[in-house]
Amino acid sequence: MFGDLLAALAWFGQFSDPLAWLVVGTFTAGAVLSWRDSRFARPVTVAAWVVFAVFWLSVVHHFAFVQKSFIEGIGTLIAVPASCYAGLLLARGRDSLFVLSRAIAAMGLIFFPFETITVLQEFLIETVTRQTAFLIELIGVDPTVVSGTQVPSGTYPDYQSTFWFVEGEQTITYTILIACTGVGSMAIFGGLIAATDAPLGRKLRALAVSIPVIYGLNLVRNVFIAVGFGTQRFHLFPETVMSLFGSSDPYKVSYFIADRVLAQSLSVVAMVAITWVVIHELPEVMVVIEDVLYMATGTEYDLQRALGVGMRETRSVRES
């Protein structure tokens, strides 16, 4: 039974790319209709949320069983009912969700060109690889950078994107993929900032305190994983780790600990910290956070009042 379900999820995963474009197109259409105050804005955007749920279902197998990522696997699984619930709330009249819907449209328009257009993808991946290699050399490690096609296992594009380490008699490779460039996280913040109803100047300041920080931290993340995996710095509790991640390769233990456990956990902390900084520059973003909290708890929150963010600007305007 469980094997049949996994096979069905794996088969459904082949439709993730066209579903992604359908999601972006439908949310974008809803955003345009909302901007024009069309009566069709609500049903189109509700339909976009339903398609979004179907998209998340199509990538559950990839993140949970191919990438073997607990955090991303659980996140995609939760996103399926969460998207359906968001659509239901919007259909019932929760208009604040139009902001989150516009944000998703903007996120997709930022991210998916890099995901699907080869020229953009190659440029970004090779740029991040060169910068990661430079930082690795600064700490005294000197791996060879080769084409992804030279990786013994797996099929990767012909980009100069793979770090080649030799540990004893074992060859270890770490390949930079589009997910390793930070463009996904940058798209999230770019989309949120673009969707808010705020002056352009404050939007630009919010971008300035988020995008460069995400890019820089992502380079540090790549260095941490590449060195930790390539030089086997985290070969700890191998039997337990291999069992948890369903692997029989003891050399992958350092990778699982460095990436799937440490780097991904720290990435969540970093995203929360960056969000906090962005909120102080752009309090309007909190309408999205309030909606997410409402969907998770069923309770309404007024975060601007609770945190005192944005209140100073309001008082200063009244005083003037």
For each residue, the residues with C-beta under 8 A, 3 or more apart:
1: 4 5
2: 5 6
3: 6 7
4: 1 7 8
5: 1 2 8 9
6: 2 3 9 10 61 65
7: 3 4 10 11
8: 4 5 11 12
9: 5 6 12 13 57 60 61 65
10: 6 7 13 61 65
11: 7 8 14
12: 8 9 15 57 58 61
13: 9 10 16 58 59 61 62
14: 11
15: 12 18 19 58
16: 13 19 20 55 58 59 62
17: 20 21 115 116
18: 15 21 22
19: 15 16 22 23 51 54 55 58
20: 16 17 23 24 55 108 112 115
21: 17 18 24 25 112 116
22: 18 19 25 26 51 55
23: 19 20 26 27 48 51 52 55 104 108
24: 20 21 27 28 105 108 109 112
25: 21 22 28 29
26: 22 23 29 30 44 45 47 48 51
27: 23 24 30 31 45 48 52 101 102 104 105 108
28: 24 25 31 32 105 108 109
29: 25 26 32 33 44 48
30: 26 27 33 34 41 44 45 47 48 98 101 105
31: 27 28 34 35 45 98 101 102 105
32: 28 29 35 36
33: 29 30 36 38 40 41 44 45
34: 30 31 37 38 41 45 98 101 102
35: 31 32
36: 32 33 41
37: 34 41
38: 33 34 41
39: 42
40: 33 43 44
41: 30 33 34 36 37 38 44 45 98
42: 39 45 46 90 91
43: 40 46 47 91
44: 26 29 30 33 40 41 47 48
45: 26 27 30 31 33 34 41 42 48 49 87 90 97 98 101
46: 42 43 49 50 87 90 91
47: 26 30 43 44 50 51 87
48: 23 26 27 29 30 44 45 51 52 87 101 104
49: 45 46 52 53 83 84 86 87 90 101
50: 46 47 53 54 83 84 87
51: 19 22 23 26 47 48 54 55
52: 23 27 48 49 55 56 79 83 87 104
53: 49 50 56 57 79 80 81 83 84 87
54: 19 50 51 57 58
55: 16 19 20 22 23 51 52 58 59
56: 52 53 59 60 76 77 79 80 83
57: 9 12 53 54 60 80
58: 12 13 15 16 19 54 55
59: 13 16 55 56 62 63 76
60: 9 56 57 63 64 73 76 77 80
61: 6 9 10 12 13 64 65 66
62: 13 16 59 65 66 67
63: 59 60 66 67 69 72 73 75 76
64: 60 61 67 68 69 72 73 74 76 77
65: 6 9 10 61 62 68 73
66: 61 62 63
67: 62 63 64 72 73
68: 64 65 73 245 246 247 256 260
69: 63 64 72 73 260 264
70: 73 74 260
71: 74 75 260 264 265 268
72: 63 64 67 69 75 76 264
73: 60 63 64 65 67 68 69 70 76 77
74: 64 70 71 77 78
75: 63 71 72 78 79
76: 56 59 60 63 64 72 73 79 80
77: 56 60 64 73 74 80
78: 74 75 81 82
79: 52 53 56 75 76 82 83
80: 53 56 57 60 76 77 83 84
81: 53 78 84 85
82: 78 79 85 86 295
83: 49 50 52 53 56 79 80 86 87
84: 49 50 53 80 81 87 88
85: 81 82 88 89 295
86: 49 82 83 89 90 97 100 291 295
87: 45 46 47 48 49 50 52 53 83 84 90 91
88: 84 85 91 92
89: 85 86 92 94 97 294 295
90: 42 45 46 49 86 87 93 94 95 97 98 101
91: 42 43 46 87 88
92: 88 89
93: 90
94: 89 90 97 291
95: 90 98
96: 99 100 287 290 291
97: 45 86 89 90 94 100 101 291
98: 30 31 34 41 45 90 95 101 102
99: 96 102 103 195 196 197 287 288 291
100: 86 96 97 103 104 195 288 291 292
101: 27 30 31 34 45 48 49 90 97 98 104 105
102: 27 31 34 98 99 105 106 194 195
103: 99 100 106 107 191 192 194 195 288
104: 23 27 48 52 100 101 107 108 191
105: 24 27 28 30 31 101 102 108 109 191 195
106: 102 103 109 110 190 191 192 194 195
107: 103 104 110 111 187 188 190 191 192
108: 20 23 24 27 28 104 105 111 112 187 191
109: 24 28 105 106 112 113 191
110: 106 107 113 183 186 187 190 191
111: 107 108 114 115 183 184 187
112: 20 21 24 108 109 115 116
113: 109 110 116 117 120
114: 111 117 120 121 124 178 181 183
115: 17 20 111 112 121 178
116: 17 21 112 113 121
117: 113 114 120 121
118: 121 122 157
119: 122 123
120: 113 114 117 123 124
121: 114 115 116 117 118 124 125 157 178
122: 118 119 125 126 157 159
123: 119 120 126 127
124: 114 120 121 127 128 178 181 183
125: 121 122 128 129 157 159 161 176 177 178 180 181
126: 122 123 129 130 159 160 161
127: 123 124 130 131
128: 124 125 131 132 176 180 181 182 218 219 222
129: 125 126 132 133 145 159 160 161 163 176
130: 126 127 133 134 145 160
131: 127 128 134 135 219
132: 128 129 135 136 163 176 219 222 223 226
133: 129 130 136 137 143 145 163
134: 130 131 137 138
135: 131 132 138 139 219 220 223
136: 132 133 139 141 142 143 163 223 226 227
137: 133 134 140 141 142
138: 134 135
139: 135 136 223 227
140: 137
141: 136 137 227 230 231
142: 136 137
143: 133 136 163 164 165 226 230
144: 163 164
145: 129 130 133 160 161 162 163 164
146: 150 160 162 164 173
147: 150 158 159 160 161 162
148: 151 156 157 158 159 161 162 175
149: 156 157 158
150: 146 147 162 164 173
151: 148 154 156 162 173 175
152: 171 173
153:
154: 151 175
155:
156: 148 149 151 159 161 162 175 177
157: 118 121 122 125 148 149 161
158: 147 148 149
159: 122 125 126 129 147 148 156
160: 126 129 130 145 146 147
161: 125 126 129 145 147 148 156 157 175 176 177
162: 145 146 147 148 150 151 156 173 174 175 176
163: 129 132 133 136 143 144 145 173 174 175 176 226 230
164: 143 144 145 146 150 171 172 173
165: 143 171 172 173 174 229 230 231
166: 170 171 172
167: 170 171 172 230 231 232 251
168:
169:
170: 166 167 251
171: 152 164 165 166 167
172: 164 165 166 167 229 230 232 251
173: 146 150 151 152 162 163 164 165
174: 162 163 165 225 226 229 230 255
175: 148 151 154 156 161 162 163
176: 125 128 129 132 161 162 163 180 181 222
177: 125 156 161 180 181
178: 114 115 121 124 125 181 183
179: 184
180: 125 128 176 177 218 221 222
181: 114 124 125 128 176 177 178 218
182: 128 185 186 214 215 217 218 219
183: 110 111 114 124 178 186 187
184: 111 179 187 188
185: 182 188 189 214 218 267 271
186: 110 182 183 189 190 210 211 214 215
187: 107 108 110 111 183 184 190 191
188: 107 184 185 191 192
189: 185 186 192 193 206 207 210 211 214 274 278
190: 106 107 110 186 187 193 194 207 211
191: 103 104 105 106 107 108 109 110 187 188 194 195
192: 103 106 107 188 189 195 196 278 285 288
193: 189 190 196 203 206 207 210 278 282 285
194: 102 103 106 190 191 203
195: 99 100 102 103 105 106 191 192 288
196: 99 192 193 203 282 284 285 287
197: 99 284
198: 202 203 282 284
199: 202 203
200: 203 204
201: 204 205
202: 198 199 205 206 281 282
203: 193 194 196 198 199 200 206 207 282
204: 200 201 207 208
205: 201 202 208 209 281 282
206: 189 193 202 203 209 210 278 281 282 285
207: 189 190 193 203 204 210 211
208: 204 205 211 212
209: 205 206 213 274 277 278 281
210: 186 189 193 206 207 213 214 274 277 278
211: 186 189 190 207 208 214 215
212: 208 215 216
213: 209 210 216 217 274 277
214: 182 185 186 189 210 211 217 218 270 274
215: 182 186 211 212 218 219
216: 212 213 219 220
217: 182 213 214 220 221 270
218: 128 180 181 182 185 214 215 221 222
219: 128 131 132 135 182 215 216 222 223
220: 135 216 217 223 224
221: 180 217 218 224 225 263 266 267
222: 128 132 176 180 218 219 225 226
223: 132 135 136 139 219 220 226 227
224: 220 221 227 228 258 262 263
225: 174 221 222 228 229 255 258 259 263
226: 132 136 143 163 174 222 223 229 230
227: 136 139 141 223 224 230 231 233
228: 224 225 231 233 234 254 255 257 258
229: 165 172 174 225 226 232 234 254 255 258 259
230: 141 143 163 165 167 172 174 226 227
231: 141 165 167 227 228
232: 167 172 229 235 251 254
233: 227 228 254 258
234: 228 229 253 254 257 258 262
235: 232 238 250 253 254
236: 241 253 257
237: 240 241 253
238: 235 241 242 250 253
239: 242 243
240: 237 243 244
241: 236 237 238 244 245 247 253 256 257
242: 238 239 245 246 247 248 249 250 252 253
243: 239 240 246
244: 240 241 256
245: 68 241 242 252 256 260
246: 68 242 243
247: 68 241 242 252 253 256
248: 242
249: 242 252
250: 235 238 242 253
251: 167 170 172 232 254 255
252: 242 245 247 249 255 256
253: 234 235 236 237 238 241 242 247 250 256 257
254: 228 229 232 233 234 235 251 257 258
255: 174 225 228 229 251 252 258 259 260
256: 68 241 244 245 247 252 253 259 260 261
257: 228 234 236 241 253 254 260 261 262
258: 224 225 228 229 233 234 254 255 261 262 263
259: 225 229 255 256 262 263 264
260: 68 69 70 71 245 255 256 257 263 264
261: 256 257 258 264 265
262: 224 234 257 258 259 265 266
263: 221 224 225 258 259 260 266 267
264: 69 71 72 259 260 261 267 268
265: 71 261 262 268 269
266: 221 262 263 269 270
267: 185 221 263 264 270 271
268: 71 264 265 271 272
269: 265 266 272 273
270: 214 217 266 267 273 274
271: 185 267 268 274 275
272: 268 269 275 276
273: 269 270 276 277
274: 189 209 210 213 214 270 271 277 278
275: 271 272 278 279 285 289
276: 272 273 279 280
277: 209 210 213 273 274 280 281
278: 189 192 193 206 209 210 274 275 281 282 285
279: 275 276 282 283 285 286 289 307 309
280: 276 277 283 309
281: 202 205 206 209 277 278
282: 193 196 198 202 203 205 206 278 279 285
283: 279 280 286 304 309 310 313
284: 196 197 198 287 310
285: 192 193 196 206 275 278 279 282 288 289
286: 279 283 289 290 303 304 309 310
287: 96 99 196 284 290 291
288: 99 100 103 192 195 285 291 292
289: 275 279 285 286 292 293 303
290: 96 286 287 293 294 300 301 302 303
291: 86 94 96 97 99 100 287 288 294 295
292: 100 288 289 295 296
293: 289 290 296 297 299 301 303
294: 89 290 291 297 298 299 300 301
295: 82 85 86 89 291 292
296: 292 293
297: 293 294
298: 294
299: 293 294
300: 290 294
301: 290 293 294 306
302: 290 305 306
303: 286 289 290 293 306 307 309
304: 283 286 307 308 309 310 311
305: 302 308 311
306: 301 302 303
307: 279 303 304
308: 304 305 311 312
309: 279 280 283 286 303 304
310: 283 284 286 304 313 314
311: 304 305 308 314 315
312: 308 315 316
313: 283 310 316 317
314: 310 311 317 318
315: 311 312 318 319
316: 312 313 319 320
317: 313 314 320
318: 314 315
319: 315 316
320: 316 317
